[in-house]
Amino acid sequence: MKRILLFSLLLFGCSSMDQIDTSTPEGAFKMAEKYADVERYEEAVTRFNEVRTKFPYSKYSVEAQLRIADIQYKREYFVEAATAYQIFREYYPKHPKIEYIIYRIGSSYYQQLPTTVDRDLSAASEVLKTFNEYLDRFPSGEHAADAKEKKADTIDKLIEKELYIGNYYYKQKEYLSALGRYQGIYDKYSNYDQALTAAYKGFLCAVKLDYRDFAKRFYDILAKKYPKSDEYEDAKTQGEKYGLL
């Protein structure tokens, strides 16, 4: 596909590109767009930067800066894209496309999240901060549904990360460390599906540590919120066995 596009550009170049007057802001911008259209992104970014430096007071300078951010996103340079959109936002906070720009900032951070929970999730905080802002400002916005979906997926990843760490501690018989993780998950994400696992595992850790108050707390949660679950039935058996209930 890229070869076809490049071939088309070459055929079109003599008649079309040679006719573009790049000494004007509009012409320079059009030339950059043509390179972007055929996915010659490095050349396109160079050309858009030339528009910005040669014609800093033109409307095309502003648009060129946004197009650079879009190109970085399109070629999956998400770290660079996030930075480019963020800088654009700082310079033009009242730009007509500010809804799109905030959404793209959040999406750029979201695309940096790993596919497995054993990897670094440091970008998650920026994802949540940006999408929370987007949804507060544009609750019925064009990208609201996708922002909600990406936000929910990010929270799910954070919970799974904490469960992963808690389970690791549990397997290592470091029950106090594991208990802290499970308690944190339940306290922060009690309305999520993983809350059942957190409460159950927290109960098991409390039993192992003979922390009766904690065991009773998690047992009561299981009894009240999940009375038909296998986890509650096992907690009841464990509690009776250790004389904690």
C-alpha positions in Angstrom: 0.0 0.0 0.0 2.8 2.4 0.9 4.5 1.7 -2.4 1.3 2.5 -4.3 0.9 5.7 -2.4 4.5 6.7 -3.0 4.3 5.8 -6.7 1.1 8.0 -6.9 3.0 10.8 -5.3 5.8 10.5 -7.8 3.4 10.5 -10.7 1.5 13.4 -9.3 4.6 15.3 -8.2 5.8 16.8 -11.4 2.4 18.3 -12.2 1.0 19.0 -8.7 3.8 19.4 -6.1 5.9 21.5 -8.4 3.1 24.0 -8.8 2.8 24.5 -5.0 4.4 27.8 -3.9 6.1 26.8 -0.6 7.1 30.4 -0.1 3.6 31.1 1.3 2.1 29.7 4.5 -0.7 28.0 2.6 1.6 26.5 0.0 4.1 25.2 2.6 1.2 23.7 4.6 -0.2 22.0 1.5 3.2 20.5 0.7 3.4 19.1 4.2 -0.1 17.6 3.9 0.8 15.9 0.7 3.7 14.1 2.3 1.4 13.2 5.3 -1.2 11.8 2.9 1.2 9.3 1.4 2.6 8.4 4.9 6.0 9.9 4.4 5.8 11.0 8.0 9.3 12.1 8.7 9.3 14.5 5.7 5.8 15.6 6.7 6.9 16.5 10.2 9.9 18.4 8.9 7.6 20.3 6.5 5.1 21.1 9.2 7.9 22.3 11.5 9.1 24.6 8.7 5.6 26.1 8.5 5.8 26.9 12.2 9.2 28.4 12.1 8.9 30.3 8.8 5.4 31.6 9.3 4.9 31.8 13.1 2.1 34.3 12.9 0.1 32.5 10.3 -3.0 30.4 11.1 -1.3 27.6 9.3 1.4 27.6 12.0 -1.1 26.6 14.6 -2.7 24.0 12.4 0.8 22.6 11.6 1.5 22.1 15.3 -1.7 20.1 15.7 -0.9 18.0 12.6 2.5 17.1 14.0 0.7 15.7 17.1 -1.7 13.8 14.9 1.1 12.3 12.8 2.9 11.1 15.9 -0.3 9.5 17.1 -1.0 7.9 13.7 2.4 6.3 13.5 2.0 5.1 17.1 4.7 7.3 18.7 2.4 7.7 21.6 4.9 9.2 24.1 5.8 11.9 21.5 2.1 12.3 20.7 1.1 12.9 24.3 3.8 15.6 24.6 2.9 17.3 21.4 -0.8 17.4 22.2 0.0 18.6 25.8 2.2 21.4 24.5 -0.5 22.4 21.9 -3.0 22.6 24.7 -0.8 24.8 26.9 -0.3 27.2 24.0 -3.9 27.2 22.8 -6.2 26.3 25.7 -9.3 27.9 24.0 -8.7 26.3 20.6 -12.0 25.2 18.9 -10.7 21.6 18.9 -9.9 21.5 22.6 -12.3 18.6 23.2 -10.5 16.5 20.6 -7.1 17.5 22.0 -7.9 16.6 25.6 -9.3 13.3 24.3 -6.2 12.6 22.3 -3.9 13.3 25.3 -5.8 10.7 27.3 -5.7 8.2 24.4 -2.0 8.8 23.9 -1.3 7.8 27.5 -3.8 5.0 27.3 -1.9 3.5 24.3 1.2 3.4 26.4 -0.3 1.0 28.9 1.1 -2.5 28.7 -1.0 -5.5 27.8 0.0 -7.5 30.9 -0.3 -6.4 34.5 3.2 -7.4 35.4 4.5 -4.4 33.5 4.8 -0.7 34.4 1.4 1.1 34.7 2.7 4.5 35.5 0.9 6.1 32.6 -2.5 5.0 34.1 -2.6 8.0 36.4 -2.4 10.4 33.4 -5.1 8.4 31.6 -7.5 8.7 34.5 -6.7 12.3 35.1 -7.2 13.3 31.5 -10.3 11.2 30.8 -11.9 12.4 34.1 -11.4 16.0 32.9 -12.8 15.2 29.5 -15.9 13.6 30.9 -16.4 16.4 33.4 -16.2 19.0 30.7 -17.8 17.1 27.8 -20.1 14.5 29.3 -22.0 14.2 26.0 -19.0 14.8 23.8 -18.1 13.0 20.6 -15.6 10.8 22.3 -17.3 10.4 25.7 -18.2 6.8 25.1 -14.7 5.8 24.1 -13.3 7.8 27.0 -15.5 6.0 29.5 -14.5 2.6 28.0 -10.8 3.4 28.1 -11.1 4.8 31.7 -12.9 1.6 32.8 -10.3 -0.6 31.2 -7.5 1.4 32.9 -9.1 1.0 36.3 -9.5 -2.7 35.6 -5.7 -2.9 34.8 -4.9 -1.1 38.0 -7.0 -3.5 40.1 -5.5 -6.5 38.4 -2.1 -5.1 39.0 -2.8 -4.9 42.7 -4.3 -8.4 42.8 -1.2 -9.7 41.0 1.1 -8.2 43.7 -1.2 -9.3 46.5 -1.3 -12.9 45.1 2.5 -12.9 44.8 2.8 -11.9 48.5 0.2 -14.6 49.4 2.1 -17.3 47.6 5.3 -16.2 49.4 3.4 -16.5 52.7 4.0 -12.8 53.3 0.4 -12.5 54.6 0.7 -9.0 56.1 1.9 -7.5 52.9 -0.8 -9.4 51.0 -3.5 -8.3 53.4 -2.5 -4.6 52.8 -3.0 -5.0 49.1 -6.3 -6.8 49.3 -7.7 -4.3 51.8 -6.6 -1.5 49.6 -8.3 -3.0 46.6 -11.5 -3.5 48.4 -11.5 -0.1 50.1 -10.9 1.7 46.8 -12.8 -0.5 44.3 -15.6 -2.0 46.3 -18.0 -1.6 43.4 -15.9 -3.6 41.0 -16.0 -7.3 40.2 -12.6 -7.9 41.7 -13.9 -6.7 45.1 -15.1 -10.3 45.8 -11.7 -11.7 45.3 -10.1 -9.0 47.4 -12.5 -9.5 50.3 -12.0 -13.3 50.2 -8.2 -13.2 49.9 -8.2 -10.5 52.7 -10.2 -12.9 54.9 -7.7 -15.7 54.2 -4.7 -13.5 55.1 -6.4 -12.4 58.3 -7.1 -16.0 59.3 -3.4 -16.9 58.6 -2.3 -13.9 60.8 -4.9 -14.5 63.4 -6.2 -11.0 62.9 -9.7 -11.6 64.2 -11.0 -8.1 63.7 -9.9 -8.1 60.0 -11.2 -11.6 59.5 -14.6 -10.6 60.9 -14.7 -7.5 58.7 -14.1 -9.4 55.5 -16.4 -12.3 56.6 -19.2 -9.8 57.1 -18.6 -8.3 53.7 -18.8 -11.7 52.1 -21.9 -12.6 54.0 -23.7 -9.4 53.2 -22.6 -8.8 49.6 -21.8 -12.2 48.2 -24.0 -14.7 50.2 -24.3 -17.1 47.3 -20.7 -17.2 46.3 -18.3 -20.1 46.7 -15.9 -17.7 48.4 -18.4 -17.0 51.2 -19.0 -20.7 51.7 -15.3 -21.4 52.0 -14.9 -18.4 54.4 -17.6 -19.8 56.6 -15.9 -23.2 56.7 -12.5 -21.6 57.4 -13.9 -19.3 60.1 -15.6 -22.2 61.9 -12.4 -24.3 61.6 -10.2 -21.7 63.2 -12.8 -20.6 65.7 -12.9 -17.0 64.5 -16.6 -16.7 64.0 
